[in-house]
Amino acid sequence: METRILGTDLRVSAIGLGCMGMSQSYGPLPGRRDAVALIRAAVERGVTFFDTAEVYGPFTNEEIVGEALEPVREQVVIATKFGFAFDADGRQTGLSSRPEHVKQVADASLRRLRTDTIDLFYQHRVDPDVPIEDVAGAVGELIQAGKVRHFGMSEAAAATIRRAHAVQPVTAVQSEYSLWWRKPEAEVLPALEELGIGFVPYSPLGKGFLTGAIDSATSFDSGDIRTTIPRFSAEARQANRAMVDLLGTIAARKQATPAQVALAWLLARKPWIVPIPGTRKLHRLEENLAAADLELTTEDLGEIETAAAGIDVQGARYPEHLERMTDR
């Protein structure tokens, strides 16, 4: 697979694998053996960039990723995240990016990931109670100690990214970005281009909606995060079908799928953008990875842009309490 560079020197596959769904958020979970097998199948197909976090599970996702990638550790890049606090029973209790906590998380993540270095260590959400300069300094100390290679941020505001970058260079910023959530284009992407920071879109397929496999009649398991998201109400799904229809029109002409067009659109935006679609199915993995070989022409991209500008996407991307934790 084609590779891309995040920041100055972190080389990764053009499409990575988001591993969160293997331990939470999207209904019935796969068995651990199946999850490990899928991650290893991704490696066999050229994926070198894998995304996890301590909060996914919590903790179990890092263990799955660690088990899957231990035999090929030198061939892959592992990204994980810090920034949440937990009680003694493992329940999330809020945010914490206190420097001493960041260092404790790094040590725990290293154990679960079965490695001695975290390739990319993201602050999962900005902690308003801790100056970002202190957070960047803590990660810088971890880099000096050899426990972390690169510093990343997630869902941070452009001004905060600039402040952090001035203390410890930021290699990549991860935020939601897709044809139906384009807010990063306003301030974050221009800042990243100026500073030479890579961008890693999560939910690049709109939590499955842009694949075309979800419509207003689709039912979700009670444990599925989409039951809590306004954009996935039946009414919003019906209204937002226009975006899937747009992708389907382009896909039919390119002998591709809507998901492949959505990912190819992201890859065409900038050479330093690396989407990380998640999946638990081998055929979806292969479909997603094939997007790296789909070339959208200037005419294709212009058609998508013109049509998308006329679509008013309905529904918030997060419940209000989660949205408040972003863009800080």
C-alpha positions, 0 to 999 in steps of 0.5 A: 500500500502507498504510504504517507508521512505524518508530521516530519517523519512518521511514515504510515500506510495511507489508510490505517485501522481504527480498532475501537469497535472491536471492544465497544460502541457498535453493538455485539462485540467480536470474540477476542480471537476474531479481533486479533485475526482481523488486525493481523489480516490488516497487516497482511494487506499492507496496513501499518497504522493502528489506532487504539486508546486506554478508554476503549473498553476501557483497557481491553482494546489496547490488550487486543491490539498488543496481542495482535501486533506483538509478532510484527511490532517492528513493522507497524505504528501504534497510536494510543491515547491518554486524557481520561480518569477512571475510578477503582472499578475502571469506570470513566470519571472525567478528564485528566491530563495532569503530567503525573497522570499522563506518565502513569497512563503511558506506563500502563499502555506500554504493558497492555500493548506489549511494547517498549515504545508508543509510536504516537501518543495522543491527548484524547480530549483537551483538559481545561484544568491543565495548561496545554503547555504542561501536557506537551511538556509531559509528553516531551519528557516521555519522548526524551525517556524513549517511551513515546516517539511522537505527540498527538492531539485529538479534537483540539482547537487550532489555537490550542494546537499552536500552543502545544506545538510551540512546546513539543512538536505535534506530529498528528491531530486526530478529529472526526472528518468526512463528507458529512462533518467538515468543521475541521476545514475552517480552522484546524486544517489550515493550521496543520498545513502551516505547522507541518502537522499530519491529520488523522480523520476518525469516523471517515465513513460517518460511523457507517452511514456513508457506506450506504448500508444504513437507512431510516429503517435500520435498527441498532442494538441497545449497546450501539453508540448510534442510538444516542447520536442525533444524526442517527435518528430515523428522521435525520437518516432519511434526510441525510440519504442525499449524501449517500446517493451522491457517493453512489452516483460517483461510485457507479461511474468509477466501478467502486462503492460509496465507502471507497469514494468517501475514503478516496475523497479524504485521501485527495484532500491533502497528502498528509491526511490518513483516515482510519476507518474501523471495521470488524469484518474482513470483506469491509476491511478489504473494501476500505483498503481498496480505496487507496487505489481509487483515483478521483479526477478533478472533475469527480472532485468538483462534482462532489463539491458542488453536489455536497454544497447543496446538501444540508446534513441534519442532526448533531454528530454527538450528544451535547455533553460529548460535543462540549469536550471538543474544539477546546 
